[in-house]
Amino acid sequence: FLLIPISSFHKQMRRQHTAAKNRPILQRIQKFSITCILLATISTYLLFVIPKCHELTKLDQDSLSGPLASFTSVDQGQKNRENYDVALLKLRCFTSPGCFPSVKCRHGQPQKIKRIKKSEEQSFCGDDLRVEVQGGGKCLVYSFGVFDSLEWEENIADMFGCEVHSFDPTVNLPPNPVPGVTFHRLGLQGVDTDMSATHSERYSPVDQSRLLPLEDIKIKLGHHNRSIDVLNLDCEGCEWGVIHQLACKGSETHMIKQIITEFHFQKNLGMHNEKHVMIAAEAVSCLEKNRWAMTSIESAGASFSDSSYLKGVSSVVYSKSFLLLASLRRIPEHEKLPYELIEDEANAARNEELKMFDYARKYGMDRTRWPNDFAQLNQKRKDAVSNRRRVVKSRKHFDDNKYVEEKHT
């Protein structure tokens, strides 16, 4: 009985001794296994992950493909599409009577100078020129794109006594082709407008050296410090770039009182890519920002050979050969814009009504008991409102224009 527990104790001691002897070996095996796993992980990273990342970083924009490239392309294309749509909306407003700001002539109503071709007659503020001359001034008129017809320029010189200068780089006329008119074989150069080859199919190419910005032409003729009373543009597609140059790039429009223009929307008449559509929309925005407003708006027709439109631009026009005839004048700083007059009318009416509420609380609803100053103030307010309404209504003077009637129909 004594030998059995002694023997069991002896066996247990031997097992513990053997385990203690083998423990360092197990620890070394565990460390070796962990080291192998770490080495395998690092080797995999070095052999596969890093080269793949390096390969991706070396890809340029042209070689980029897959979902990332598609996402980038779609995002940029969507942004460009939205900007183009906004530009079309701006141009649509410009061609829609009553959308772009309108204003009455300073004196009288718009009038037309008779021409042999009635379709080429265009309204402008002629009485403004007449008042300028009667005041002792000398009106200055620039007319671009006369081709072989100087009928309008001759009549302006004869009727108003203005100093008239005509320009066209596609024809070679004598210096004084008609009485009162001086001819210059020059043309206008605008922003990003390549007029080295005239856009219309009907005209010959022009010499690029004969195209100058308006400011350079004024200096060349000695008119740098003079205001242009009327700037007439019929330059077959150069008008958008020229107006952008005048209204957005400098202060030259402050030296112009009236602009008479044929606005074209066809591909080969100034709008042959999306960039030119954006330039035209910016020109419209700059005109509005610089206090230009329409005094007349009419529609006409371009040649059928030029009737081709960039995608989307057809939503701006109203016929297959649409041509917009518009006259604009710059509203001086001391004159209020139409929307400013409406704001004044709204504020005056609001203040009067608030005062009426105040008097009603103080003196009751019987107006015979109100102070006498209310009747005087109320009459003055009514006169002011009536005058503002008359001015605002009169500025919509071209509502009877045929173009507007066609639009309403």
C-alpha positions in Angstrom: 0.0 0.0 0.0 2.9 2.3 0.6 4.6 1.5 -2.7 1.5 2.5 -4.8 1.4 6.2 -3.9 5.2 6.5 -4.0 5.2 5.0 -7.5 2.4 7.4 -8.7 4.2 10.4 -7.2 7.4 9.3 -8.9 5.7 9.0 -12.4 4.1 12.4 -11.9 7.5 14.0 -11.1 9.0 12.4 -14.2 6.3 13.8 -16.5 6.7 17.3 -15.1 10.5 17.0 -15.6 10.0 15.8 -19.2 7.5 18.7 -19.9 9.9 21.3 -18.4 12.7 19.8 -20.5 10.7 20.0 -23.8 9.2 23.5 -23.2 12.0 25.5 -24.8 11.7 23.4 -28.0 7.9 24.2 -28.2 8.6 27.8 -27.7 11.2 27.8 -30.5 8.7 26.0 -32.8 6.0 28.6 -32.1 8.4 31.5 -32.7 9.6 29.9 -36.0 6.1 29.5 -37.2 5.2 33.1 -36.4 8.3 34.3 -38.2 7.5 32.2 -41.3 4.0 33.6 -41.4 5.3 37.2 -41.2 7.9 36.6 -43.9 5.2 35.1 -46.2 2.9 38.1 -45.6 5.7 40.6 -46.3 6.8 38.8 -49.4 3.3 38.7 -50.8 2.9 42.5 -50.2 6.3 43.2 -51.9 5.7 40.9 -54.9 2.1 41.7 -55.7 0.5 44.7 -53.9 3.3 47.4 -54.3 3.9 46.7 -58.0 0.1 46.9 -58.7 -0.1 50.3 -56.8 2.9 51.6 -58.7 1.3 50.5 -62.0 -1.9 52.4 -61.1 -0.1 55.6 -60.2 1.7 55.7 -63.5 -1.6 55.7 -65.5 -2.3 59.0 -67.1 -5.7 60.5 -68.0 -5.7 59.1 -71.5 -4.9 55.5 -70.5 -7.3 55.6 -67.5 -10.2 53.1 -68.1 -12.8 51.2 -66.2 -15.4 52.5 -63.7 -13.3 55.4 -62.5 -12.7 56.8 -66.0 -16.4 56.5 -66.8 -17.4 58.3 -63.7 -14.9 61.2 -64.3 -16.0 61.6 -67.9 -19.7 61.6 -67.1 -19.2 64.1 -64.3 -17.3 66.6 -66.5 -19.7 66.0 -69.5 -22.7 66.7 -67.2 -21.2 69.9 -66.0 -20.5 71.1 -69.6 -24.0 70.2 -70.6 -25.5 72.2 -67.8 -23.4 75.3 -68.7 -24.4 74.9 -72.3 -28.1 74.7 -71.4 -27.8 77.8 -69.2 -26.3 79.6 -72.2 -29.2 78.6 -74.4 -31.6 79.8 -71.8 -29.9 83.2 -71.7 -30.1 83.5 -75.5 -33.7 82.4 -75.5 -34.5 85.2 -73.1 -32.6 87.7 -75.4 -34.8 86.7 -78.4 -38.1 86.7 -76.5 -39.7 90.2 -76.3 -40.2 91.3 -72.8 -37.7 89.0 -71.2 -34.5 91.0 -71.7 -34.8 94.5 -70.2 -36.6 97.0 -72.5 -36.5 100.8 -72.3 -38.1 103.7 -74.1 -36.1 106.1 -76.3 -35.1 109.2 -74.4 -37.0 111.3 -77.0 -39.9 110.2 -79.0 -40.6 106.8 -80.4 -38.3 104.4 -82.5 -38.4 105.1 -86.2 -37.1 103.5 -89.3 -35.1 104.9 -92.2 -36.7 103.9 -95.5 -34.8 101.5 -97.7 -35.4 100.0 -101.1 -35.5 96.6 -99.4 -38.1 97.0 -96.7 -37.0 93.9 -94.9 -33.7 95.7 -94.1 -35.4 98.6 -92.3 -34.7 98.6 -88.6 -36.1 100.8 -85.8 -33.8 103.0 -83.7 -34.1 106.1 -81.5 -33.8 108.7 -84.3 -35.2 111.6 -82.2 -32.3 111.1 -79.8 -29.9 112.1 -82.6 -32.1 115.0 -83.6 -32.0 116.4 -80.1 -28.3 116.0 -80.0 -27.9 118.1 -83.1 -30.4 120.7 -81.9 -28.4 121.1 -78.7 -25.4 122.2 -80.7 -23.6 118.8 -80.8 -22.3 116.8 -83.7 -23.5 113.2 -83.8 -21.1 110.5 -84.8 -22.3 107.3 -86.5 -20.3 104.1 -87.3 -21.8 101.6 -89.7 -20.1 98.2 -90.2 -20.9 95.8 -93.1 -22.3 98.2 -95.7 -21.3 96.0 -98.7 -22.5 97.9 -101.8 -25.5 99.6 -100.2 -25.0 103.0 -98.5 -28.7 104.1 -98.6 -29.1 104.0 -94.8 -25.9 105.9 -94.2 -26.7 108.6 -96.7 -30.1 109.2 -95.2 -28.7 109.4 -91.7 -26.2 112.0 -92.8 -28.9 114.0 -94.7 -31.6 113.8 -92.1 -29.6 114.4 -88.9 -26.4 116.0 -90.2 -24.3 113.4 -88.5 -20.7 112.6 -89.2 -21.1 109.1 -90.8 -18.3 106.6 -91.3 -19.0 103.3 -93.1 -16.8 100.2 -93.0 -16.5 96.9 -94.9 -13.4 94.9 -95.6 -15.0 92.9 -98.4 -15.5 95.7 -100.9 -13.3 98.5 -102.3 -15.3 101.8 -102.5 -14.1 105.4 -103.0 -13.3 107.4 -99.8 -16.6 109.4 -100.2 -19.0 107.2 -102.1 -22.1 109.3 -101.3 -22.5 112.8 -99.8 -21.8 113.0 -96.1 -20.4 109.5 -95.8 -16.8 108.4 -95.5 -15.8 104.9 -96.4 -13.0 102.8 -94.8 -12.0 99.3 -96.0 -11.8 98.0 -92.4 -13.8 95.4 -90.4 -14.3 94.6 -86.7 -12.5 92.0 -84.8 -14.1 90.5 -81.7 -13.4 87.9 -79.1 -12.5 84.5 -80.6 -14.2 85.5 -83.9 -12.3 84.3 -86.9 -13.4 86.6 -89.6 -10.4 86.0 -91.9 -13.0 84.1 -94.0 -16.4 85.8 -93.9 -18.9 83.4 -92.5 -21.7 83.8 -95.0 -21.7 81.8 -98.2 -22.6 84.9 -100.2 -19.5 87.0 -99.5 -15.8 86.7 -100.4 -13.0 86.1 -97.8 -11.4 89.1 -96.2 -7.8 90.2 -95.4 -7.2 89.5 -91.7 -5.0 92.6 -91.4 -8.0 94.8 -92.2 -9.8 93.6 -89.0 -9.3 95.8 -85.9 -11.0 96.2 -82.5 -13.3 99.2 -82.3 -11.0 101.1 -79.9 -8.2 100.8 -82.4 -10.4 102.1 -85.2 -11.5 105.1 -83.2 -7.9 106.0 -82.5 -7.0 105.5 -86.1 -9.8 108.0 -87.1 -9.0 110.5 -84.3 -12.2 109.8 -82.4 -10.7 108.3 -79.2 -12.3 110.9 -76.9 -15.7 111.1 -78.8 -18.8 109.1 -78.1 -20.4 107.1 -80.8 -24.1 108.1 -81.0 -25.0 105.1 -83.2 -23.0 101.9 -83.8 -24.6 99.9 -86.6 -23.4 96.3 -86.9 -24.3 94.1 -89.9 -21.1 92.1 -90.0 -22.5 88.7 -90.8 -21.5 86.9 -87.6 -18.9 89.1 -85.9 -21.5 90.9 -83.7 -21.4 88.4 -80.8 -17.6 88.6 -80.4 -17.6 92.4 -80.9 -20.2 93.0 -78.3 -18.5 90.6 -75.9 -15.3 92.6 -76.5 -17.1 95.9 -75.9 -19.3 94.9 -72.9 -17.2 92.3 -71.1 -13.6 93.3 -71.7 -13.5 97.0 -71.3 -15.4 100.3 -70.8 -15.8 101.1 -74.5 -19.6 100.6 -74.3 -19.7 103.7 -72.0 -18.7 105.7 -75.1 -21.6 104.3 -77.2 -25.2 105.6 -76.9 -27.0 103.3 -79.3 -26.3 99.9 -80.9 -28.3 98.7 -83.9 -27.5 95.1 -84.7 -28.4 92.1 -86.8 -28.0 89.1 -84.5 -27.3 85.8 -86.2 -27.6 82.3 -84.8 -26.6 80.1 -87.7 -23.5 77.8 -87.7 -21.6 79.7 -90.4 -22.7 83.1 -89.1 -20.9 83.1 -85.8 -22.2 80.1 -83.8 -20.3 77.1 -85.3 -19.4 75.5 -81.9 -20.4 75.4 -78.3 -17.7 77.9 -77.3 -19.2 80.6 -79.5 -22.7 79.9 -78.0 -21.1 80.5 -74.5 -19.5 83.7 -75.8 -22.8 85.0 -77.1 -24.5 84.2 -73.8 -21.8 86.0 -71.9 -22.1 89.0 -74.2 -25.9 89.2 -73.4 -25.1 89.0 -69.6 -22.5 91.8 -69.9 -25.0 94.0 -71.8 -27.5 93.6 -69.0 -24.9 94.2 -66.4 -23.7 97.4 -68.1 -27.3 98.8 -68.1 -28.1 98.2 -71.8 -31.8 97.7 -72.7 -33.7 97.1 -75.9 -35.6 99.9 -77.5 -36.8 97.8 -80.4 -36.9 94.1 -81.3 -38.0 92.6 -84.6 -37.5 89.4 -86.6 -36.2 89.0 -90.1 -34.9 86.2 -92.3 -31.3 85.2 -93.3 -30.4 83.5 -96.5 -31.5 79.8 -96.8 -28.0 78.9 -97.7 -27.0 79.9 -94.2 -29.8 78.0 -92.4 -27.8 75.5 -90.4 -27.8 75.4 -86.6 -25.7 73.9 -83.9 -27.5 71.3 -81.8 -29.7 73.1 -79.3 -29.5 76.5 -80.9 -32.7 75.9 -82.9 -34.6 76.2 -79.5 -33.5 79.8 -79.4 -34.9 80.8 -82.9 -38.4 81.0 -84.2 -38.0 80.1 -87.9 -35.6 78.2 -90.1 -33.8 81.3 -91.2 -34.3 83.5 -88.1 -32.5 86.8 -87.9 -33.0 89.1 -84.9 -33.0 92.9 -85.5 -32.5 94.7 -82.2 -31.7 98.2 -81.1 -30.3 99.0 -77.7 -29.4 102.0 -75.7 -27.4 102.3 -72.5 -29.4 103.7 -69.5 -27.3 106.4 -67.8 -26.5 106.0 -64.1 -28.9 108.8 -63.1 -31.9 107.1 -64.8 -33.6 104.2 -63.0 -33.9 100.9 -64.6 -37.5 99.5 -65.2 -37.3 97.0 -62.3 -36.1 99.8 -60.0 -39.2 101.8 -60.9 -41.3 98.8 -60.0 -39.5 98.4 -56.7 -40.1 102.1 -55.9 -43.8 101.7 -56.7 -44.1 98.6 -54.5 -42.3 100.2 -51.6 -44.4 103.4 -51.8 -47.6 101.4 -51.8 -46.5 99.3 -48.9 -45.5 102.3 -46.8 -48.8 104.0 -47.5 -50.8 101.0 -46.5 -48.9 100.6 -43.3 -49.6 104.2 -42.5 -53.3 103.6 -43.1 -53.2 100.7 -40.7 -51.6 102.9 -38.1 -54.1 105.7 -38.6 -57.0 103.2 -38.3 -55.7 102.0 -35.0 -55.3 105.5 -33.7 -58.4 107.3 -35.1 -60.8 104.5 -36.1 -62.1 103.5 -39.5 -63.8 106.8 -40.2 -61.3 108.6 -42.4 -63.0 112.0 -41.9 -61.5 112.0 -38.4 -58.0 111.3 -39.7 -55.4 114.2 -39.7 -55.4 116.4 -42.8 -51.9 115.5 -43.7 -53.1 112.0 -44.7 -55.2 113.3 -47.6 -52.2 115.3 -48.9 -49.8 112.4 -48.5 -52.3 110.0 -50.1 -52.8 112.3 -53.1 -49.1 112.7 -53.6 -48.6 108.9 -53.4 -51.3 108.4 -56.0 -49.7 110.8 -58.4 -46.3 109.2 -57.9 -47.7 105.7 -58.5 -49.6 106.9 -61.6 -46.5 108.5 -63.0 -44.4 105.3 -62.3 -47.0 103.1 -63.9 -47.1 105.4 -67.0 -43.3 105.3 -67.3 -43.1 101.5 -66.9 -45.9 101.0 -69.4 -44.4 103.3 -71.9 -41.2 101.4 -71.8 -43.0 98.4 -73.3 -43.5 100.6 -76.4 -42.9 97.8 -79.0 -45.8 95.6 -77.8 -47.6 96.3 -81.1 -44.6 95.1 -83.1 -45.5 92.4 -85.6 -42.8 90.1 -84.2 -44.6 90.2 -80.8 -48.0 89.6 -82.3 -46.6 86.5 -84.1 -45.1 85.3 -80.8 -48.4 85.8 -78.9 -50.3 83.9 -81.6 
